[in-house]
């Protein structure tokens, strides 16, 4: 698996994932907050399956 997510986007995904997961514990306390695991996981590993399927990458291309 080659990294296809830029480092800035990875940080945004991790923060967004943690914010969504927090909905399980505070706020509306909904089980839907566990969907935050998806952006959290893709942000941590740096690889997004839909990006790979579509041939898309936000990483800088080497010149």
WOTA-V169017 format. One record per residue. N is the residue number from 1. PHI is phi in whole degrees, -180 to 180 (999 if undefined). OMEGA is omega as a letter, one per 40 degrees, with the letter a starting at -180 (999 if undefined). Layout:
n=N phi=PHI omega=OMEGA
n=N phi=PHI omega=OMEGA
This chain:
n=1 phi=999 omega=i
n=2 phi=-89 omega=a
n=3 phi=-61 omega=i
n=4 phi=-128 omega=i
n=5 phi=-123 omega=i
n=6 phi=-66 omega=a
n=7 phi=-60 omega=i
n=8 phi=-65 omega=i
n=9 phi=-65 omega=i
n=10 phi=-61 omega=i
n=11 phi=-62 omega=i
n=12 phi=-63 omega=i
n=13 phi=-64 omega=i
n=14 phi=-64 omega=i
n=15 phi=-64 omega=i
n=16 phi=-65 omega=i
n=17 phi=-61 omega=i
n=18 phi=-65 omega=i
n=19 phi=-65 omega=a
n=20 phi=-69 omega=i
n=21 phi=-62 omega=a
n=22 phi=-63 omega=i
n=23 phi=-66 omega=i
n=24 phi=-71 omega=a
n=25 phi=-103 omega=i
n=26 phi=-130 omega=a
n=27 phi=81 omega=a
n=28 phi=-73 omega=a
n=29 phi=50 omega=a
n=30 phi=-104 omega=i
n=31 phi=-67 omega=i
n=32 phi=-63 omega=i
n=33 phi=-62 omega=i
n=34 phi=-66 omega=i
n=35 phi=-66 omega=i
n=36 phi=-65 omega=i
n=37 phi=-65 omega=a
n=38 phi=-67 omega=i
n=39 phi=-65 omega=i
n=40 phi=-64 omega=a
n=41 phi=-65 omega=a
n=42 phi=-66 omega=i
n=43 phi=-70 omega=a
n=44 phi=-72 omega=a
n=45 phi=-84 omega=i
n=46 phi=79 omega=a
n=47 phi=-134 omega=a
n=48 phi=-116 omega=a
n=49 phi=-57 omega=i
n=50 phi=-62 omega=i
n=51 phi=-60 omega=a
n=52 phi=-65 omega=i
n=53 phi=-64 omega=a
n=54 phi=-90 omega=a
n=55 phi=71 omega=a
n=56 phi=-106 omega=i
n=57 phi=-150 omega=i
n=58 phi=-100 omega=i
n=59 phi=-76 omega=i
n=60 phi=-70 omega=i
n=61 phi=-83 omega=i
n=62 phi=-67 omega=a
n=63 phi=-96 omega=999
